[in-house]
Structures are given as C-alpha cells and as structure tokens.
Amino acid sequence: MFGSGEELEQLKEKVSFCKKCPLGENRLNAVFGYGSPDADLMFVGEGPGYDEDHIGKPFVGKAGQLLTKIIEAMGRTREGVYIANIVKCHPMIDPSNPEKRSNDRPPALKEMEMCRPYLDMQLKIIKPKIIVTLGASSTKGLLNNIETISRIRGSVREYKGIKLMPTFHPAALLRNQDLKKIVWEDMKKVMHYLDTCEI
C-alpha cells in the first residue's frame, strides 16, 4: 500500500510522458502540481504559462507570487496546500516556439477534457476538503458551467463530492487591483469552511 506522496510521484511520472493531446508535443515540462499530498485545500488554475513551462512548477510567475501572498494571508504556506492546473502542459498561441514570451492562451475545452482525469486522480489521492478554482477556465472545466466567473465566484459548488469555491485568477488581480478585495472575501469563506466545516 503506497502513501499519498508515493502515489502522487507515480502519477507525476506518468504525466511526464503524456502525449494524449497536442499540448504534450510542444511543452518543455509537464507541470504536475506542488504542495502537500495531505492538503485540505487545493487551488486549481487553468494551465502552465511560460515561466511554469520552463521551471516545471505551477504558479511561479507574477500571478504565482500573488497567489503565494494570498495563501500566506490565509495563514498557510505553499508547501501546506496543493496547487495544480486543469491542464498540465503549456497552452501556447504559437506552439512552434516555447521560448516566446506572451505566448500563453487559455486551454481549449477538449484539452481540459483530455487532461482532467489526471486532476481527478490528484483529487482522489490528496482528498482536499475544498477546491478553489482560479479563473474562468478551470471553473468551467470542472463545473461545466457557462456562467461568467464574475457571476459564479464566491458561490460554493461541488465537484465529485468536494466543496468548490470559484474565484478570480491572480493574473486578473494584477490587471485590476479592485478584485483583490473580492477574492479576499471568497478566501474568508474558504477559511471559515476549513475551520468549521460549515459554509
């Protein structure tokens, strides 16, 4: 019987060889996830960008640094939560040039569908109490919901029996400072749920 850490390592190895969709053909690194295999809180973004593709870890660019600040403001650490994306490879506007900056795009629905089983396996191993989806793509990819992120954020949903809180992506907060307060309201609900199991 493997522990959750070993199970995640085995799955990570499998993902590193994945070529199920075209994203796997041009990526530099599969970006599996980062954090505690026993986390009660899991953040799910849309897909790796330039920095993540080069380093092989999720949320390491400017948006990732802001996410770290949010996590720390919640009284947690990156190592104590789990951070992943709905697709594990970099969705690029021009896939022929992974060295090009500003070459990111949101993952297509088909790409998310093909990659989602890996996220489902991560969820099954980690068993978080609550998932926070960051932005429209991961929210739509998990909830199959056509509402805009502005409408759906802050309202608790459920994915495979796990509570789910949609909120804005940290990149949106870098573009619009006013969203920081809104995201913090969502995170306060998440913290309350983790403390009390009530939402």
RANORPE-V95881 format. One record per backbone hydrogen bond with DSSP energy under -1.0 kcal/mol. NH is the residue of the N-H (numbers start at 1). CO is the residue of the C=O. If there is no record, write none. Layout:
NH/CO  NH/CO
This chain:
7/3  8/4  9/5  10/6  11/7  12/8  13/9  14/10  15/11  16/12  17/14  18/15  24/21  25/22  27/23  31/88  34/83  36/81  39/36  42/130  43/82  44/132  45/84  53/49  54/50  55/51  56/52  65/61  66/62  67/63  68/64  69/65  70/66  71/67  72/68  73/69  74/70  75/72  76/71  81/77  82/41  83/34  84/43  86/45  87/46  93/103  97/94  100/97  105/91  112/108  113/109  114/110  115/111  116/112  118/115  120/116  121/117  122/118  123/119  124/120  125/121  126/122  127/123  129/40  130/40  131/163  132/42  133/165  134/44  135/167  139/135  140/136  141/137  142/138  143/139  144/140  152/148  153/149  154/166  155/152  157/164  159/162  162/159  164/157  165/131  167/133  172/169  173/169  174/170  175/171  176/172  179/176  180/177  183/179  184/180  185/181  186/182  187/183  188/184  189/185  190/186  191/187  192/188  193/189  194/190  195/191  196/192  197/193
